[in-house]
Amino acid sequence: MKFNWGTGIFLFLIVFLVACGIFIYFAMTQQVNLVHKDYYEKGVDYGEQMKVNERSKPFSRSVDVNTQNDALLITIEKSLAEQVDSGTMYMYRPSDKTKDIKVAVNAGTQNIQFKKSDLINGRYILKFTWYARGVKYEIDQPVNIQ
């Protein structure tokens, strides 16, 4: 068999298509953790989220995060805890959604603990969302676990 430019082009195309197939397979098997599943709905509701953030500004210092030996203790000021009808405390891990933790907050609850064994070292975002008299409030606060 004689090797000419036509054979070279054919071999190049075959190698290129195999490399593209391998790359596509690799890209499809990667996990994507940095995008919300409902990003479209979050974008549509962004105006409402801005109103919630504006309402929540006076309460931004009402949540205190302390690290103890075996737990992460979150303390809600008494004045705020008395106003809460219901809510959730959400430890959001931006780099790995499988490490997120969510806890329900009942009316009057001042202290919430997360076991350090459930958390891994690194950055979390504490999202405290609550309702008071049917109005939604939300506080986001970065937390570093060491």
N, C-alpha and C positions, 0 to 999 in steps of 0.2 A: 504494500500500500504506500502510495506516495503522499507525503505530508506537504500540502500547499496552503495558501492563505485561506481558502474556503474551509478546510479542515480545522485550521486554527480558530476561525470565527465560530464554527460549530462547537468546538470544545470549550471556548470561552463562554458561549451562551449557556451550555449545559452546566458548567461550574458556577456561573452567575445565578442561574435559577435554583440550583441546589443550595447555594449560600443564602439566597432570599428565603427559601423554604425553611431552612434551619433558623434564621433570624425570626421569622414570623412565629414559628413554634415556640422559640424562647420567649418572645414578647407576650404571647398569649398565656404562658404559664406563670407569669409574674403576678404577684398580688399588688393591688393598688389600694393603699390605706389612706391616702391623703385627700380623697374626694368623698363628699357626702353622697349617699345613695339618692337622696331627694334634693339635689342641688338646684333643680329647676324651681321647685316649690319654695325653697329658701330664697331664691332670687325674686320671685314674685311677691313674697311676703316681706321683703326687705324694708319697705316703708313702715310697716307695723313694728318690725324689730327695732327700728330707730326710735319709735315712740316708746317702746318698752325700755330701751337703754336710757332714754332721757328721764323717764319716770323713776328709774332705779338709781340714778346718780347720788341722791342724798343718802342712800344706804350702802355705798361702796366701801365704807370703813366699818360696817356693822358685822362683818364676818372675820373672825380671827383664826388663823391656822397655826397650830403648834405641833412640833414633832416630839414625840416621846420615844422611849426605848423600843417599844414593840407596837406602837400605834400612831396614827396621825389623828390628832384631836382637832375638830372644827367646832368653834364656839360661836353661837349666834347671840348678839346682844339681846337682853331681856325685852327691851321695848319692841324690837323687831319680831322676836319669837311670839310675843303676845298677839301680833297683828296677823301672823301667817294662818291661813285657813288650811292649805295643803301645799305640798311642794315636793321637789326632788333635788337631791344633791348628786351631781354627776362628776366623777373624776374621769376626764377625757384625756386619753393618751394620743397625741397627734400622729405619732409614728407607728402605732400598732393598735388597731381597733379591738383586738381580742383582749387587751388589757384594761379596757374601760370598765368602770364600776358605777352602778347606779343604786341609790338608796332613797326610799321614800321618807319625807319629812312630814310629821304630823303637827297639828296645832300645838303650840306651846313648847315644842322641842328646842332645847338650847344647845345640847352637846351631841355631836355625832362622831363616831370613831370608825376609822378604816384600819384594818390590820395591816401592818407593814409586810406581812408575809403574802398578802394579796397584791401588793404594789411592787413594782420593780424600780430600780434606780433610774432617775432621769426626770424629764419634764412632763408634768401633767397640767391640765387646765381645769380648775374647779369651777363648775357651772352650777350655781344655786338659782333655781327657778321656783318661784312661789306665787300663790294667788292670795290676795287680801281683798275681801269684799268683791270678789269676781273680777278683779283687775290683775293682770299679769305683770310680774316684776322679774328681773334676772340680773345676777351679778356674775361676772367672769373674773377669775383671779388665778394667776400662774402659781404653780406649786412645784418646787424641786424636791425630789425624794433622794436622800443619800444614805 
